Amino acid sequence: MPHTSSRRAPRAASRIRPRLAWYALAATSVCTLLAAGSAGAVGLPRPGIAALGDRLTVEYDDGGGRTVTRSLTCGFTMTADDQDACAQLVELGGPLAPVPAGQMCSMIYGGPQTAHVTGVWDGEVVDETYRRTDGCEVARWNRMVPTLPSPVGGDDGGRRMLAT
């Protein structure tokens, strides 16, 4: 009798394992299809946003009450004035993220200027604010020139943006 029961156990297990494998495969497929349906395709930018290309709006405030807005389009339709800014953004990988919370920064005030950059870059929504309130923020701003005007001189002193 013990010999008979040992024969059934392997046979029952051999029938269960393929079923479990099939259920696992089916569940994985369903999850993949659901994820693909909600995101457009796994690993791809959201539909509609990527089609817009790299377009940013830069709102610059010189700190003295003068506000200027600039539209920046990178790609095949960019203007000669946009080439330097687009090249810098490509080198940086897009607009720079905020300074991490808790980052130690020198307390060197760079000026009252602020900028707000919104739009789409590389299929991702951009909404970043730039200030010159301490050393980290000044360095972040300076890396974004010529997308942001250089309030202290630089190649064009911000004249391209401020002349509009």
Chimera marker file (.cmm) of the C-alpha trace (Angstrom):
<marker_set name="trace">
<marker id="1" x="0.000" y="0.000" z="0.000" r="1" g="1" b="0" radius="0.5"/>
<marker id="2" x="2.683" y="2.544" z="0.787" r="1" g="1" b="0" radius="0.5"/>
<marker id="3" x="4.220" y="1.768" z="-2.544" r="1" g="1" b="0" radius="0.5"/>
<marker id="4" x="0.966" y="2.670" z="-4.382" r="1" g="1" b="0" radius="0.5"/>
<marker id="5" x="0.518" y="6.002" z="-2.633" r="1" g="1" b="0" radius="0.5"/>
<marker id="6" x="4.048" y="7.070" z="-3.490" r="1" g="1" b="0" radius="0.5"/>
<marker id="7" x="3.267" y="6.503" z="-7.177" r="1" g="1" b="0" radius="0.5"/>
<marker id="8" x="0.201" y="8.744" z="-7.060" r="1" g="1" b="0" radius="0.5"/>
<marker id="9" x="1.951" y="11.634" z="-5.358" r="1" g="1" b="0" radius="0.5"/>
<marker id="10" x="4.456" y="12.229" z="-8.170" r="1" g="1" b="0" radius="0.5"/>
<marker id="11" x="1.729" y="11.870" z="-10.781" r="1" g="1" b="0" radius="0.5"/>
<marker id="12" x="-0.527" y="14.410" z="-9.010" r="1" g="1" b="0" radius="0.5"/>
<marker id="13" x="2.373" y="16.825" z="-8.562" r="1" g="1" b="0" radius="0.5"/>
<marker id="14" x="3.321" y="16.487" z="-12.222" r="1" g="1" b="0" radius="0.5"/>
<marker id="15" x="-0.225" y="17.546" z="-13.188" r="1" g="1" b="0" radius="0.5"/>
<marker id="16" x="-0.293" y="20.494" z="-10.772" r="1" g="1" b="0" radius="0.5"/>
<marker id="17" x="3.070" y="22.049" z="-11.727" r="1" g="1" b="0" radius="0.5"/>
<marker id="18" x="2.167" y="22.720" z="-15.386" r="1" g="1" b="0" radius="0.5"/>
<marker id="19" x="-1.128" y="24.240" z="-14.272" r="1" g="1" b="0" radius="0.5"/>
<marker id="20" x="0.632" y="26.546" z="-11.825" r="1" g="1" b="0" radius="0.5"/>
<marker id="21" x="3.117" y="27.570" z="-14.498" r="1" g="1" b="0" radius="0.5"/>
<marker id="22" x="0.260" y="28.268" z="-16.907" r="1" g="1" b="0" radius="0.5"/>
<marker id="23" x="-1.607" y="30.365" z="-14.291" r="1" g="1" b="0" radius="0.5"/>
<marker id="24" x="1.559" y="32.335" z="-13.512" r="1" g="1" b="0" radius="0.5"/>
<marker id="25" x="2.140" y="33.007" z="-17.214" r="1" g="1" b="0" radius="0.5"/>
<marker id="26" x="-1.481" y="34.076" z="-17.711" r="1" g="1" b="0" radius="0.5"/>
<marker id="27" x="-1.371" y="36.421" z="-14.711" r="1" g="1" b="0" radius="0.5"/>
<marker id="28" x="1.884" y="37.984" z="-15.941" r="1" g="1" b="0" radius="0.5"/>
<marker id="29" x="0.409" y="38.485" z="-19.418" r="1" g="1" b="0" radius="0.5"/>
<marker id="30" x="-2.725" y="40.138" z="-18.041" r="1" g="1" b="0" radius="0.5"/>
<marker id="31" x="-0.650" y="42.497" z="-15.868" r="1" g="1" b="0" radius="0.5"/>
<marker id="32" x="1.540" y="43.413" z="-18.836" r="1" g="1" b="0" radius="0.5"/>
<marker id="33" x="-1.471" y="44.122" z="-21.038" r="1" g="1" b="0" radius="0.5"/>
<marker id="34" x="-3.107" y="46.252" z="-18.361" r="1" g="1" b="0" radius="0.5"/>
<marker id="35" x="0.073" y="48.256" z="-17.840" r="1" g="1" b="0" radius="0.5"/>
<marker id="36" x="0.542" y="48.727" z="-21.572" r="1" g="1" b="0" radius="0.5"/>
<marker id="37" x="-3.038" y="49.895" z="-22.004" r="1" g="1" b="0" radius="0.5"/>
<marker id="38" x="-2.758" y="52.540" z="-19.292" r="1" g="1" b="0" radius="0.5"/>
<marker id="39" x="0.669" y="53.886" z="-20.288" r="1" g="1" b="0" radius="0.5"/>
<marker id="40" x="0.346" y="53.626" z="-24.049" r="1" g="1" b="0" radius="0.5"/>
<marker id="41" x="3.174" y="51.075" z="-24.214" r="1" g="1" b="0" radius="0.5"/>
<marker id="42" x="5.540" y="49.823" z="-21.582" r="1" g="1" b="0" radius="0.5"/>
<marker id="43" x="8.652" y="52.016" z="-21.455" r="1" g="1" b="0" radius="0.5"/>
<marker id="44" x="7.373" y="54.628" z="-23.904" r="1" g="1" b="0" radius="0.5"/>
<marker id="45" x="6.336" y="58.230" z="-23.178" r="1" g="1" b="0" radius="0.5"/>
<marker id="46" x="2.655" y="58.951" z="-22.760" r="1" g="1" b="0" radius="0.5"/>
<marker id="47" x="0.783" y="59.383" z="-26.046" r="1" g="1" b="0" radius="0.5"/>
<marker id="48" x="0.171" y="62.994" z="-26.995" r="1" g="1" b="0" radius="0.5"/>
<marker id="49" x="3.008" y="64.405" z="-24.904" r="1" g="1" b="0" radius="0.5"/>
<marker id="50" x="5.895" y="62.934" z="-26.905" r="1" g="1" b="0" radius="0.5"/>
<marker id="51" x="4.298" y="64.139" z="-30.127" r="1" g="1" b="0" radius="0.5"/>
<marker id="52" x="4.658" y="67.734" z="-28.947" r="1" g="1" b="0" radius="0.5"/>
<marker id="53" x="8.464" y="67.604" z="-29.158" r="1" g="1" b="0" radius="0.5"/>
<marker id="54" x="10.757" y="69.586" z="-26.883" r="1" g="1" b="0" radius="0.5"/>
<marker id="55" x="8.910" y="72.818" z="-26.133" r="1" g="1" b="0" radius="0.5"/>
<marker id="56" x="9.526" y="74.994" z="-23.120" r="1" g="1" b="0" radius="0.5"/>
<marker id="57" x="8.210" y="78.309" z="-21.904" r="1" g="1" b="0" radius="0.5"/>
<marker id="58" x="10.601" y="80.395" z="-19.819" r="1" g="1" b="0" radius="0.5"/>
<marker id="59" x="9.119" y="83.149" z="-17.668" r="1" g="1" b="0" radius="0.5"/>
<marker id="60" x="11.910" y="85.405" z="-16.407" r="1" g="1" b="0" radius="0.5"/>
<marker id="61" x="11.544" y="88.077" z="-13.712" r="1" g="1" b="0" radius="0.5"/>
<marker id="62" x="14.531" y="90.402" z="-13.348" r="1" g="1" b="0" radius="0.5"/>
<marker id="63" x="13.598" y="91.157" z="-9.739" r="1" g="1" b="0" radius="0.5"/>
<marker id="64" x="12.857" y="94.772" z="-10.543" r="1" g="1" b="0" radius="0.5"/>
<marker id="65" x="9.339" y="94.286" z="-11.862" r="1" g="1" b="0" radius="0.5"/>
<marker id="66" x="10.231" y="93.456" z="-15.458" r="1" g="1" b="0" radius="0.5"/>
<marker id="67" x="8.878" y="90.086" z="-16.599" r="1" g="1" b="0" radius="0.5"/>
<marker id="68" x="9.674" y="88.490" z="-19.966" r="1" g="1" b="0" radius="0.5"/>
<marker id="69" x="8.299" y="85.256" z="-21.434" r="1" g="1" b="0" radius="0.5"/>
<marker id="70" x="10.192" y="83.251" z="-24.043" r="1" g="1" b="0" radius="0.5"/>
<marker id="71" x="9.053" y="80.180" z="-25.974" r="1" g="1" b="0" radius="0.5"/>
<marker id="72" x="11.757" y="77.672" z="-26.793" r="1" g="1" b="0" radius="0.5"/>
<marker id="73" x="11.250" y="74.930" z="-29.368" r="1" g="1" b="0" radius="0.5"/>
<marker id="74" x="14.042" y="72.423" z="-29.931" r="1" g="1" b="0" radius="0.5"/>
<marker id="75" x="14.237" y="70.080" z="-32.882" r="1" g="1" b="0" radius="0.5"/>
<marker id="76" x="13.670" y="70.536" z="-36.586" r="1" g="1" b="0" radius="0.5"/>
<marker id="77" x="11.654" y="73.741" z="-36.151" r="1" g="1" b="0" radius="0.5"/>
<marker id="78" x="14.057" y="75.602" z="-33.830" r="1" g="1" b="0" radius="0.5"/>
<marker id="79" x="15.167" y="79.116" z="-34.680" r="1" g="1" b="0" radius="0.5"/>
<marker id="80" x="18.764" y="80.354" z="-34.775" r="1" g="1" b="0" radius="0.5"/>
<marker id="81" x="18.221" y="82.075" z="-31.398" r="1" g="1" b="0" radius="0.5"/>
<marker id="82" x="17.114" y="78.764" z="-29.863" r="1" g="1" b="0" radius="0.5"/>
<marker id="83" x="20.125" y="76.714" z="-31.055" r="1" g="1" b="0" radius="0.5"/>
<marker id="84" x="22.480" y="77.581" z="-28.170" r="1" g="1" b="0" radius="0.5"/>
<marker id="85" x="19.803" y="77.052" z="-25.525" r="1" g="1" b="0" radius="0.5"/>
<marker id="86" x="18.725" y="73.734" z="-27.080" r="1" g="1" b="0" radius="0.5"/>
<marker id="87" x="22.330" y="72.540" z="-27.327" r="1" g="1" b="0" radius="0.5"/>
<marker id="88" x="22.874" y="73.319" z="-23.627" r="1" g="1" b="0" radius="0.5"/>
<marker id="89" x="19.668" y="71.513" z="-22.648" r="1" g="1" b="0" radius="0.5"/>
<marker id="90" x="20.661" y="68.458" z="-24.689" r="1" g="1" b="0" radius="0.5"/>
<marker id="91" x="24.054" y="68.434" z="-22.956" r="1" g="1" b="0" radius="0.5"/>
<marker id="92" x="22.393" y="68.688" z="-19.529" r="1" g="1" b="0" radius="0.5"/>
<marker id="93" x="19.745" y="66.083" z="-20.343" r="1" g="1" b="0" radius="0.5"/>
<marker id="94" x="16.981" y="68.675" z="-20.001" r="1" g="1" b="0" radius="0.5"/>
<marker id="95" x="16.105" y="71.314" z="-17.429" r="1" g="1" b="0" radius="0.5"/>
<marker id="96" x="17.922" y="70.782" z="-14.140" r="1" g="1" b="0" radius="0.5"/>
<marker id="97" x="16.035" y="69.318" z="-11.205" r="1" g="1" b="0" radius="0.5"/>
<marker id="98" x="15.748" y="71.241" z="-7.920" r="1" g="1" b="0" radius="0.5"/>
<marker id="99" x="18.590" y="71.311" z="-5.424" r="1" g="1" b="0" radius="0.5"/>
<marker id="100" x="18.073" y="68.312" z="-3.106" r="1" g="1" b="0" radius="0.5"/>
<marker id="101" x="16.525" y="69.108" z="0.279" r="1" g="1" b="0" radius="0.5"/>
<marker id="102" x="19.158" y="69.305" z="2.987" r="1" g="1" b="0" radius="0.5"/>
<marker id="103" x="21.951" y="70.124" z="0.515" r="1" g="1" b="0" radius="0.5"/>
<marker id="104" x="24.631" y="72.295" z="2.128" r="1" g="1" b="0" radius="0.5"/>
<marker id="105" x="25.024" y="75.489" z="0.091" r="1" g="1" b="0" radius="0.5"/>
<marker id="106" x="27.050" y="78.643" z="0.473" r="1" g="1" b="0" radius="0.5"/>
<marker id="107" x="24.941" y="81.560" z="1.613" r="1" g="1" b="0" radius="0.5"/>
<marker id="108" x="26.016" y="83.795" z="-1.269" r="1" g="1" b="0" radius="0.5"/>
<marker id="109" x="23.048" y="85.725" z="-2.606" r="1" g="1" b="0" radius="0.5"/>
<marker id="110" x="23.076" y="85.907" z="-6.411" r="1" g="1" b="0" radius="0.5"/>
<marker id="111" x="20.275" y="88.401" z="-6.932" r="1" g="1" b="0" radius="0.5"/>
<marker id="112" x="16.496" y="88.778" z="-6.984" r="1" g="1" b="0" radius="0.5"/>
<marker id="113" x="16.013" y="87.169" z="-10.410" r="1" g="1" b="0" radius="0.5"/>
<marker id="114" x="13.643" y="84.224" z="-10.783" r="1" g="1" b="0" radius="0.5"/>
<marker id="115" x="12.625" y="82.027" z="-13.704" r="1" g="1" b="0" radius="0.5"/>
<marker id="116" x="9.876" y="79.487" z="-14.181" r="1" g="1" b="0" radius="0.5"/>
<marker id="117" x="10.331" y="76.848" z="-16.903" r="1" g="1" b="0" radius="0.5"/>
<marker id="118" x="7.329" y="74.790" z="-18.038" r="1" g="1" b="0" radius="0.5"/>
<marker id="119" x="6.577" y="72.548" z="-20.997" r="1" g="1" b="0" radius="0.5"/>
<marker id="120" x="7.692" y="69.175" z="-22.312" r="1" g="1" b="0" radius="0.5"/>
<marker id="121" x="11.254" y="67.871" z="-22.645" r="1" g="1" b="0" radius="0.5"/>
<marker id="122" x="12.037" y="64.408" z="-23.978" r="1" g="1" b="0" radius="0.5"/>
<marker id="123" x="8.410" y="63.346" z="-23.465" r="1" g="1" b="0" radius="0.5"/>
<marker id="124" x="8.392" y="64.408" z="-19.791" r="1" g="1" b="0" radius="0.5"/>
<marker id="125" x="6.391" y="67.285" z="-18.329" r="1" g="1" b="0" radius="0.5"/>
<marker id="126" x="8.634" y="70.063" z="-16.989" r="1" g="1" b="0" radius="0.5"/>
<marker id="127" x="7.675" y="72.520" z="-14.218" r="1" g="1" b="0" radius="0.5"/>
<marker id="128" x="10.815" y="73.967" z="-12.593" r="1" g="1" b="0" radius="0.5"/>
<marker id="129" x="11.489" y="77.217" z="-10.733" r="1" g="1" b="0" radius="0.5"/>
<marker id="130" x="14.947" y="78.782" z="-10.627" r="1" g="1" b="0" radius="0.5"/>
<marker id="131" x="16.191" y="81.385" z="-8.142" r="1" g="1" b="0" radius="0.5"/>
<marker id="132" x="19.526" y="82.943" z="-7.263" r="1" g="1" b="0" radius="0.5"/>
<marker id="133" x="19.079" y="82.818" z="-3.471" r="1" g="1" b="0" radius="0.5"/>
<marker id="134" x="22.220" y="80.837" z="-2.518" r="1" g="1" b="0" radius="0.5"/>
<marker id="135" x="25.330" y="79.266" z="-4.023" r="1" g="1" b="0" radius="0.5"/>
<marker id="136" x="23.592" y="76.050" z="-5.091" r="1" g="1" b="0" radius="0.5"/>
<marker id="137" x="20.747" y="77.906" z="-6.803" r="1" g="1" b="0" radius="0.5"/>
<marker id="138" x="23.186" y="80.309" z="-8.508" r="1" g="1" b="0" radius="0.5"/>
<marker id="139" x="25.219" y="77.341" z="-9.822" r="1" g="1" b="0" radius="0.5"/>
<marker id="140" x="22.018" y="75.645" z="-11.013" r="1" g="1" b="0" radius="0.5"/>
<marker id="141" x="20.941" y="78.852" z="-12.784" r="1" g="1" b="0" radius="0.5"/>
<marker id="142" x="24.380" y="79.344" z="-14.395" r="1" g="1" b="0" radius="0.5"/>
<marker id="143" x="24.328" y="75.812" z="-15.831" r="1" g="1" b="0" radius="0.5"/>
<marker id="144" x="21.004" y="76.647" z="-17.513" r="1" g="1" b="0" radius="0.5"/>
<marker id="145" x="22.402" y="79.705" z="-19.369" r="1" g="1" b="0" radius="0.5"/>
<marker id="146" x="21.572" y="80.435" z="-22.267" r="1" g="1" b="0" radius="0.5"/>
<marker id="147" x="18.133" y="78.872" z="-21.664" r="1" g="1" b="0" radius="0.5"/>
<marker id="148" x="17.909" y="81.311" z="-18.747" r="1" g="1" b="0" radius="0.5"/>
<marker id="149" x="19.409" y="84.757" z="-19.247" r="1" g="1" b="0" radius="0.5"/>
<marker id="150" x="22.700" y="85.491" z="-17.570" r="1" g="1" b="0" radius="0.5"/>
<marker id="151" x="21.861" y="88.417" z="-15.263" r="1" g="1" b="0" radius="0.5"/>
<marker id="152" x="25.546" y="89.203" z="-14.672" r="1" g="1" b="0" radius="0.5"/>
<marker id="153" x="26.876" y="89.268" z="-18.225" r="1" g="1" b="0" radius="0.5"/>
<marker id="154" x="27.908" y="86.075" z="-19.976" r="1" g="1" b="0" radius="0.5"/>
<marker id="155" x="27.890" y="85.530" z="-23.709" r="1" g="1" b="0" radius="0.5"/>
<marker id="156" x="24.854" y="87.661" z="-24.403" r="1" g="1" b="0" radius="0.5"/>
<marker id="157" x="24.061" y="89.077" z="-20.960" r="1" g="1" b="0" radius="0.5"/>
<marker id="158" x="20.529" y="87.794" z="-21.441" r="1" g="1" b="0" radius="0.5"/>
<marker id="159" x="19.987" y="90.339" z="-24.195" r="1" g="1" b="0" radius="0.5"/>
<marker id="160" x="18.404" y="87.798" z="-26.594" r="1" g="1" b="0" radius="0.5"/>
<marker id="161" x="15.693" y="87.037" z="-24.104" r="1" g="1" b="0" radius="0.5"/>
<marker id="162" x="15.338" y="90.525" z="-22.677" r="1" g="1" b="0" radius="0.5"/>
<marker id="163" x="15.264" y="92.229" z="-26.092" r="1" g="1" b="0" radius="0.5"/>
<marker id="164" x="11.933" y="90.607" z="-26.929" r="1" g="1" b="0" radius="0.5"/>
<link id1="1" id2="2" r="1" g="1" b="0" radius="0.2"/>
<link id1="2" id2="3" r="1" g="1" b="0" radius="0.2"/>
<link id1="3" id2="4" r="1" g="1" b="0" radius="0.2"/>
<link id1="4" id2="5" r="1" g="1" b="0" radius="0.2"/>
<link id1="5" id2="6" r="1" g="1" b="0" radius="0.2"/>
<link id1="6" id2="7" r="1" g="1" b="0" radius="0.2"/>
<link id1="7" id2="8" r="1" g="1" b="0" radius="0.2"/>
<link id1="8" id2="9" r="1" g="1" b="0" radius="0.2"/>
<link id1="9" id2="10" r="1" g="1" b="0" radius="0.2"/>
<link id1="10" id2="11" r="1" g="1" b="0" radius="0.2"/>
<link id1="11" id2="12" r="1" g="1" b="0" radius="0.2"/>
<link id1="12" id2="13" r="1" g="1" b="0" radius="0.2"/>
<link id1="13" id2="14" r="1" g="1" b="0" radius="0.2"/>
<link id1="14" id2="15" r="1" g="1" b="0" radius="0.2"/>
<link id1="15" id2="16" r="1" g="1" b="0" radius="0.2"/>
<link id1="16" id2="17" r="1" g="1" b="0" radius="0.2"/>
<link id1="17" id2="18" r="1" g="1" b="0" radius="0.2"/>
<link id1="18" id2="19" r="1" g="1" b="0" radius="0.2"/>
<link id1="19" id2="20" r="1" g="1" b="0" radius="0.2"/>
<link id1="20" id2="21" r="1" g="1" b="0" radius="0.2"/>
<link id1="21" id2="22" r="1" g="1" b="0" radius="0.2"/>
<link id1="22" id2="23" r="1" g="1" b="0" radius="0.2"/>
<link id1="23" id2="24" r="1" g="1" b="0" radius="0.2"/>
<link id1="24" id2="25" r="1" g="1" b="0" radius="0.2"/>
<link id1="25" id2="26" r="1" g="1" b="0" radius="0.2"/>
<link id1="26" id2="27" r="1" g="1" b="0" radius="0.2"/>
<link id1="27" id2="28" r="1" g="1" b="0" radius="0.2"/>
<link id1="28" id2="29" r="1" g="1" b="0" radius="0.2"/>
<link id1="29" id2="30" r="1" g="1" b="0" radius="0.2"/>
<link id1="30" id2="31" r="1" g="1" b="0" radius="0.2"/>
<link id1="31" id2="32" r="1" g="1" b="0" radius="0.2"/>
<link id1="32" id2="33" r="1" g="1" b="0" radius="0.2"/>
<link id1="33" id2="34" r="1" g="1" b="0" radius="0.2"/>
<link id1="34" id2="35" r="1" g="1" b="0" radius="0.2"/>
<link id1="35" id2="36" r="1" g="1" b="0" radius="0.2"/>
<link id1="36" id2="37" r="1" g="1" b="0" radius="0.2"/>
<link id1="37" id2="38" r="1" g="1" b="0" radius="0.2"/>
<link id1="38" id2="39" r="1" g="1" b="0" radius="0.2"/>
<link id1="39" id2="40" r="1" g="1" b="0" radius="0.2"/>
<link id1="40" id2="41" r="1" g="1" b="0" radius="0.2"/>
<link id1="41" id2="42" r="1" g="1" b="0" radius="0.2"/>
<link id1="42" id2="43" r="1" g="1" b="0" radius="0.2"/>
<link id1="43" id2="44" r="1" g="1" b="0" radius="0.2"/>
<link id1="44" id2="45" r="1" g="1" b="0" radius="0.2"/>
<link id1="45" id2="46" r="1" g="1" b="0" radius="0.2"/>
<link id1="46" id2="47" r="1" g="1" b="0" radius="0.2"/>
<link id1="47" id2="48" r="1" g="1" b="0" radius="0.2"/>
<link id1="48" id2="49" r="1" g="1" b="0" radius="0.2"/>
<link id1="49" id2="50" r="1" g="1" b="0" radius="0.2"/>
<link id1="50" id2="51" r="1" g="1" b="0" radius="0.2"/>
<link id1="51" id2="52" r="1" g="1" b="0" radius="0.2"/>
<link id1="52" id2="53" r="1" g="1" b="0" radius="0.2"/>
<link id1="53" id2="54" r="1" g="1" b="0" radius="0.2"/>
<link id1="54" id2="55" r="1" g="1" b="0" radius="0.2"/>
<link id1="55" id2="56" r="1" g="1" b="0" radius="0.2"/>
<link id1="56" id2="57" r="1" g="1" b="0" radius="0.2"/>
<link id1="57" id2="58" r="1" g="1" b="0" radius="0.2"/>
<link id1="58" id2="59" r="1" g="1" b="0" radius="0.2"/>
<link id1="59" id2="60" r="1" g="1" b="0" radius="0.2"/>
<link id1="60" id2="61" r="1" g="1" b="0" radius="0.2"/>
<link id1="61" id2="62" r="1" g="1" b="0" radius="0.2"/>
<link id1="62" id2="63" r="1" g="1" b="0" radius="0.2"/>
<link id1="63" id2="64" r="1" g="1" b="0" radius="0.2"/>
<link id1="64" id2="65" r="1" g="1" b="0" radius="0.2"/>
<link id1="65" id2="66" r="1" g="1" b="0" radius="0.2"/>
<link id1="66" id2="67" r="1" g="1" b="0" radius="0.2"/>
<link id1="67" id2="68" r="1" g="1" b="0" radius="0.2"/>
<link id1="68" id2="69" r="1" g="1" b="0" radius="0.2"/>
<link id1="69" id2="70" r="1" g="1" b="0" radius="0.2"/>
<link id1="70" id2="71" r="1" g="1" b="0" radius="0.2"/>
<link id1="71" id2="72" r="1" g="1" b="0" radius="0.2"/>
<link id1="72" id2="73" r="1" g="1" b="0" radius="0.2"/>
<link id1="73" id2="74" r="1" g="1" b="0" radius="0.2"/>
<link id1="74" id2="75" r="1" g="1" b="0" radius="0.2"/>
<link id1="75" id2="76" r="1" g="1" b="0" radius="0.2"/>
<link id1="76" id2="77" r="1" g="1" b="0" radius="0.2"/>
<link id1="77" id2="78" r="1" g="1" b="0" radius="0.2"/>
<link id1="78" id2="79" r="1" g="1" b="0" radius="0.2"/>
<link id1="79" id2="80" r="1" g="1" b="0" radius="0.2"/>
<link id1="80" id2="81" r="1" g="1" b="0" radius="0.2"/>
<link id1="81" id2="82" r="1" g="1" b="0" radius="0.2"/>
<link id1="82" id2="83" r="1" g="1" b="0" radius="0.2"/>
<link id1="83" id2="84" r="1" g="1" b="0" radius="0.2"/>
<link id1="84" id2="85" r="1" g="1" b="0" radius="0.2"/>
<link id1="85" id2="86" r="1" g="1" b="0" radius="0.2"/>
<link id1="86" id2="87" r="1" g="1" b="0" radius="0.2"/>
<link id1="87" id2="88" r="1" g="1" b="0" radius="0.2"/>
<link id1="88" id2="89" r="1" g="1" b="0" radius="0.2"/>
<link id1="89" id2="90" r="1" g="1" b="0" radius="0.2"/>
<link id1="90" id2="91" r="1" g="1" b="0" radius="0.2"/>
<link id1="91" id2="92" r="1" g="1" b="0" radius="0.2"/>
<link id1="92" id2="93" r="1" g="1" b="0" radius="0.2"/>
<link id1="93" id2="94" r="1" g="1" b="0" radius="0.2"/>
<link id1="94" id2="95" r="1" g="1" b="0" radius="0.2"/>
<link id1="95" id2="96" r="1" g="1" b="0" radius="0.2"/>
<link id1="96" id2="97" r="1" g="1" b="0" radius="0.2"/>
<link id1="97" id2="98" r="1" g="1" b="0" radius="0.2"/>
<link id1="98" id2="99" r="1" g="1" b="0" radius="0.2"/>
<link id1="99" id2="100" r="1" g="1" b="0" radius="0.2"/>
<link id1="100" id2="101" r="1" g="1" b="0" radius="0.2"/>
<link id1="101" id2="102" r="1" g="1" b="0" radius="0.2"/>
<link id1="102" id2="103" r="1" g="1" b="0" radius="0.2"/>
<link id1="103" id2="104" r="1" g="1" b="0" radius="0.2"/>
<link id1="104" id2="105" r="1" g="1" b="0" radius="0.2"/>
<link id1="105" id2="106" r="1" g="1" b="0" radius="0.2"/>
<link id1="106" id2="107" r="1" g="1" b="0" radius="0.2"/>
<link id1="107" id2="108" r="1" g="1" b="0" radius="0.2"/>
<link id1="108" id2="109" r="1" g="1" b="0" radius="0.2"/>
<link id1="109" id2="110" r="1" g="1" b="0" radius="0.2"/>
<link id1="110" id2="111" r="1" g="1" b="0" radius="0.2"/>
<link id1="111" id2="112" r="1" g="1" b="0" radius="0.2"/>
<link id1="112" id2="113" r="1" g="1" b="0" radius="0.2"/>
<link id1="113" id2="114" r="1" g="1" b="0" radius="0.2"/>
<link id1="114" id2="115" r="1" g="1" b="0" radius="0.2"/>
<link id1="115" id2="116" r="1" g="1" b="0" radius="0.2"/>
<link id1="116" id2="117" r="1" g="1" b="0" radius="0.2"/>
<link id1="117" id2="118" r="1" g="1" b="0" radius="0.2"/>
<link id1="118" id2="119" r="1" g="1" b="0" radius="0.2"/>
<link id1="119" id2="120" r="1" g="1" b="0" radius="0.2"/>
<link id1="120" id2="121" r="1" g="1" b="0" radius="0.2"/>
<link id1="121" id2="122" r="1" g="1" b="0" radius="0.2"/>
<link id1="122" id2="123" r="1" g="1" b="0" radius="0.2"/>
<link id1="123" id2="124" r="1" g="1" b="0" radius="0.2"/>
<link id1="124" id2="125" r="1" g="1" b="0" radius="0.2"/>
<link id1="125" id2="126" r="1" g="1" b="0" radius="0.2"/>
<link id1="126" id2="127" r="1" g="1" b="0" radius="0.2"/>
<link id1="127" id2="128" r="1" g="1" b="0" radius="0.2"/>
<link id1="128" id2="129" r="1" g="1" b="0" radius="0.2"/>
<link id1="129" id2="130" r="1" g="1" b="0" radius="0.2"/>
<link id1="130" id2="131" r="1" g="1" b="0" radius="0.2"/>
<link id1="131" id2="132" r="1" g="1" b="0" radius="0.2"/>
<link id1="132" id2="133" r="1" g="1" b="0" radius="0.2"/>
<link id1="133" id2="134" r="1" g="1" b="0" radius="0.2"/>
<link id1="134" id2="135" r="1" g="1" b="0" radius="0.2"/>
<link id1="135" id2="136" r="1" g="1" b="0" radius="0.2"/>
<link id1="136" id2="137" r="1" g="1" b="0" radius="0.2"/>
<link id1="137" id2="138" r="1" g="1" b="0" radius="0.2"/>
<link id1="138" id2="139" r="1" g="1" b="0" radius="0.2"/>
<link id1="139" id2="140" r="1" g="1" b="0" radius="0.2"/>
<link id1="140" id2="141" r="1" g="1" b="0" radius="0.2"/>
<link id1="141" id2="142" r="1" g="1" b="0" radius="0.2"/>
<link id1="142" id2="143" r="1" g="1" b="0" radius="0.2"/>
<link id1="143" id2="144" r="1" g="1" b="0" radius="0.2"/>
<link id1="144" id2="145" r="1" g="1" b="0" radius="0.2"/>
<link id1="145" id2="146" r="1" g="1" b="0" radius="0.2"/>
<link id1="146" id2="147" r="1" g="1" b="0" radius="0.2"/>
<link id1="147" id2="148" r="1" g="1" b="0" radius="0.2"/>
<link id1="148" id2="149" r="1" g="1" b="0" radius="0.2"/>
<link id1="149" id2="150" r="1" g="1" b="0" radius="0.2"/>
<link id1="150" id2="151" r="1" g="1" b="0" radius="0.2"/>
<link id1="151" id2="152" r="1" g="1" b="0" radius="0.2"/>
<link id1="152" id2="153" r="1" g="1" b="0" radius="0.2"/>
<link id1="153" id2="154" r="1" g="1" b="0" radius="0.2"/>
<link id1="154" id2="155" r="1" g="1" b="0" radius="0.2"/>
<link id1="155" id2="156" r="1" g="1" b="0" radius="0.2"/>
<link id1="156" id2="157" r="1" g="1" b="0" radius="0.2"/>
<link id1="157" id2="158" r="1" g="1" b="0" radius="0.2"/>
<link id1="158" id2="159" r="1" g="1" b="0" radius="0.2"/>
<link id1="159" id2="160" r="1" g="1" b="0" radius="0.2"/>
<link id1="160" id2="161" r="1" g="1" b="0" radius="0.2"/>
<link id1="161" id2="162" r="1" g="1" b="0" radius="0.2"/>
<link id1="162" id2="163" r="1" g="1" b="0" radius="0.2"/>
<link id1="163" id2="164" r="1" g="1" b="0" radius="0.2"/>
</marker_set>
